[in-house]
């Protein structure tokens, strides 16, 4: 059985009204828990996307140069000398 812990939080009245619109009586905790998990996952994915984009931009010139240097190998025919 998962461990639960009671905490005391303060939310704006408007937020409580929104929660009550979608959560059944007694399900506020579940809704808040799911919302926090979703938010953290979204923030994590957005951060990862941002880091990947920054890295790609930072290394773009290097990566293009390497691709150009190695592209000639794709055009070089490979043959086995059996003489």
ZAKOL-583163 format. One record per residue (C-alpha): x, y, z; chain; residue in one letter. Coordinates in steps of 0.05 Angstrom, whole numbers, plus 32768, in hexadecimal, padded with zeros to 4 digits. Layout:
REM ZAKOL-583163
   c1   c2   c3 ch aa
    X    Y    Z  A  A
...
***
This chain:
REM ZAKOL-583163
   c1   c2   c3 ch aa
 8000 8000 8000  A  X
 801E 8044 7FED  A  X
 8031 8072 8025  A  X
 8008 80B1 802A  A  X
 8019 80EF 8051  A  X
 7FEB 8128 8065  A  X
 8003 816E 8056  A  X
 7FE3 81B2 805D  A  X
 7FE3 81DD 801F  A  X
 7FC2 821F 800D  A  X
 7FA3 8228 7FC8  A  X
 7F7F 8262 7FA8  A  X
 7F33 825D 7FAB  A  X
 7F2F 825A 7F5F  A  X
 7F5E 821D 7F5F  A  X
 7F32 81FA 7F92  A  X
 7EF5 8208 7F67  A  X
 7F18 81EA 7F2B  A  X
 7F2B 81AC 7F53  A  X
 7EE4 81A4 7F6C  A  X
 7EC9 81A9 7F25  A  X
 7EEF 816B 7F10  A  X
 7EFB 8143 7F50  A  X
 7EC6 811C 7F75  A  X
 7EBD 812A 7FBF  A  X
 7EF9 810C 7FE3  A  X
 7F24 8106 7FA4  A  X
 7F49 8148 7FA9  A  X
 7F89 8127 7FC0  A  X
 7F89 80F6 7F86  A  X
 7F7D 812E 7F54  A  X
 7FB4 815A 7F71  A  X
 7FE4 811F 7F72  A  X
 7FD6 810E 7F29  A  X
 7FDB 8158 7F15  A  X
 801F 815E 7F37  A  X
 8039 811E 7F16  A  X
 8022 8137 7ED2  A  X
 8041 817B 7EDD  A  X
 8084 815F 7EF3  A  X
 8085 812F 7EB7  A  X
 8075 8168 7E88  A  X
 80AA 8196 7EA5  A  X
 80DC 815D 7EA2  A  X
 80CD 8150 7E58  A  X
 80CF 819A 7E48  A  X
 8112 81A1 7E6B  A  X
 812F 8165 7E46  A  X
 8117 8181 7E03  A  X
 8136 81C5 7E14  A  X
 8179 81A4 7E28  A  X
 817A 8179 7DE9  A  X
 816B 81B6 7DBD  A  X
 81A1 81E0 7DDF  A  X
 81D4 81A8 7DD7  A  X
 81C2 819F 7D8D  A  X
 81C9 81E9 7D80  A  X
 820A 81EE 7DA7  A  X
 8229 81B4 7D7F  A  X
 8208 81C1 7D3B  A  X
 8246 81DC 7D19  A  X
 8272 81A3 7D33  A  X
 823E 816F 7D1F  A  X
 8238 818B 7CD9  A  X
 8283 818D 7CD0  A  X
 8289 8144 7CE7  A  X
 8251 812F 7CB9  A  X
 8274 8151 7C7E  A  X
 82B7 8131 7C90  A  X
 8299 80EB 7C94  A  X
 8268 80F0 7C5A  A  X
 82A0 80E0 7C29  A  X
 82A6 809B 7C47  A  X
 8260 808B 7C31  A  X
 8273 8099 7BE9  A  X
 82B4 8072 7BEB  A  X
 82AA 802C 7BCE  A  X
 82C1 7FF5 7BFB  A  X
 82E0 7FBA 7BD8  A  X
 8306 7F7D 7BEE  A  X
 8349 7F70 7BCE  A  X
 834E 7F26 7BC2  A  X
 8390 7F25 7B9D  A  X
***
